[in-house]
């Protein structure tokens, strides 16, 4: 696999030929390997989504801070309607991402029961 633009994680391919695994080292039930692997991928996707929500929230926080500090035409740019609209758009997108991630977490919890 090629390099990822995401830091903090890497991907790779593992290959095992004629490997014997002791029963005490078995993860999951025999015959359910694909199901277990896909469940792991779903969990990884959830962690990636949560990381994206964190990045979006950090961007929103920086945007709000800058809008309060930066002065243009005698008042902070946060007081201009256009800047308020931009900040509201970022806030709306971040809130949607957060809600979708929470919804996915609830689905994951329900799937394990």
C-alpha positions as CSV (number, residue, x, y, z in Angstrom):
1,X,0.0,0.0,0.0
2,X,1.2,3.5,-0.7
3,X,2.0,6.1,1.9
4,X,-0.9,7.7,3.9
5,X,-1.3,11.4,4.3
6,X,-2.5,10.6,7.9
7,X,0.3,10.6,10.5
8,X,0.1,8.4,13.5
9,X,-0.9,5.2,11.7
10,X,0.4,3.0,9.0
11,X,-0.9,0.2,6.9
12,X,0.7,-3.0,5.7
13,X,0.1,-6.5,4.5
14,X,0.7,-9.6,6.5
15,X,1.0,-13.0,5.0
16,X,1.1,-16.3,6.8
17,X,1.8,-19.7,5.2
18,X,1.3,-23.0,6.9
19,X,1.0,-21.4,10.3
20,X,-0.3,-23.3,13.3
21,X,-1.9,-21.3,16.1
22,X,-2.4,-22.7,19.6
23,X,-6.0,-22.7,20.7
24,X,-5.3,-20.5,23.7
25,X,-4.0,-17.7,21.3
26,X,-7.2,-17.8,19.2
27,X,-9.1,-14.5,18.9
28,X,-12.8,-14.9,18.3
29,X,-14.7,-18.0,17.2
30,X,-13.4,-20.5,14.6
31,X,-15.1,-19.8,11.3
32,X,-15.8,-16.2,12.0
33,X,-12.5,-14.6,11.0
34,X,-13.9,-12.4,8.3
35,X,-16.7,-11.1,10.6
36,X,-14.1,-10.3,13.3
37,X,-11.8,-8.6,10.9
38,X,-14.6,-6.5,9.5
39,X,-15.6,-5.5,13.0
40,X,-12.0,-4.4,13.6
41,X,-12.1,-2.3,10.5
42,X,-15.4,-0.7,11.6
43,X,-13.8,0.2,14.9
44,X,-10.8,1.7,13.1
45,X,-13.1,3.8,10.9
46,X,-14.8,5.1,14.1
47,X,-11.5,6.1,15.6
48,X,-10.5,7.9,12.3
49,X,-13.8,9.7,12.3
50,X,-13.4,10.8,15.9
51,X,-9.9,12.1,15.1
52,X,-11.4,14.2,12.2
53,X,-14.0,15.6,14.6
54,X,-11.2,16.7,16.9
55,X,-9.4,18.4,14.1
56,X,-12.5,20.2,12.9
57,X,-13.3,21.3,16.5
58,X,-9.7,22.7,16.8
59,X,-10.1,24.6,13.5
60,X,-13.4,26.0,14.7
61,X,-11.9,27.1,18.0
62,X,-9.0,28.8,16.2
63,X,-11.4,30.5,13.8
64,X,-13.5,31.9,16.7
65,X,-10.4,33.1,18.6
66,X,-9.0,34.8,15.5
67,X,-12.4,36.4,14.7
68,X,-12.5,37.9,18.2
69,X,-8.9,39.2,18.0
70,X,-8.6,40.5,14.4
71,X,-9.8,44.1,13.9
72,X,-11.0,45.4,10.5
73,X,-12.8,48.6,9.8
74,X,-12.7,49.5,13.5
75,X,-14.3,46.3,15.0
76,X,-13.4,42.6,15.4
77,X,-14.0,40.7,12.2
78,X,-16.3,38.4,14.2
79,X,-18.8,41.3,14.3
80,X,-19.1,41.3,10.5
81,X,-22.0,39.3,9.1
82,X,-19.9,37.6,6.4
83,X,-17.5,36.3,9.0
84,X,-20.3,35.2,11.2
85,X,-21.8,33.2,8.3
86,X,-18.4,31.5,7.7
87,X,-18.1,30.6,11.3
88,X,-21.7,29.3,11.5
89,X,-21.0,27.1,8.4
90,X,-17.9,25.6,10.1
91,X,-19.9,25.1,13.4
92,X,-22.7,23.4,11.5
93,X,-20.3,21.0,9.8
94,X,-18.4,20.2,12.9
95,X,-21.7,19.6,14.9
96,X,-22.9,17.2,12.1
97,X,-19.6,15.3,12.1
98,X,-19.8,15.0,15.9
99,X,-23.4,13.7,15.8
100,X,-22.7,11.2,13.1
101,X,-19.7,9.9,15.0
102,X,-21.8,9.5,18.2
103,X,-24.5,7.7,16.1
104,X,-21.9,5.3,14.8
105,X,-20.6,4.7,18.3
106,X,-24.1,3.8,19.4
107,X,-24.4,1.4,16.5
108,X,-21.1,-0.2,17.4
109,X,-22.3,-0.7,21.0
110,X,-25.6,-2.2,19.9
111,X,-23.8,-4.6,17.5
112,X,-21.7,-6.1,20.3
113,X,-24.8,-6.9,22.5
